[in-house]
Amino acid sequence: MARIRMSLVAALTLAVLTLAISSAAQGAGLQCAGTPEQYSAVIKQLEANAARAQALAEENPIYISDVEYYAAVLAEAHRCAAMLGPVATNSR
């Protein structure tokens, strides 16, 4: 069970880093390549990592750059999730 959990965490981390690197390469342009479900999972993981980094930064200022990084990537993930979110249709 622990191996499965660690594999899941590793896969989510890899997905987050892939999204972050691809968006950084694009510069200011926002490129959302995932599904809303993927962004939802990534946001949960990023929020946990951001909270952990914040706790570490309160003890040691060297982690402040980690907090800023997670905040930037989390903001971008939220923008992509909002852009790819459910589209309301009006059918008659």
Buried (B, 14 or more C-beta within 10 A) or exposed (E): EEEEEEEEEEEBBEBBEEBBEEBEEEEEEEEBEBEBEBBBBBBEBBEEBBEBBBEBBEEEEEBBEBBEBBBEBBEBBEBBBEEBEEEEEEEE
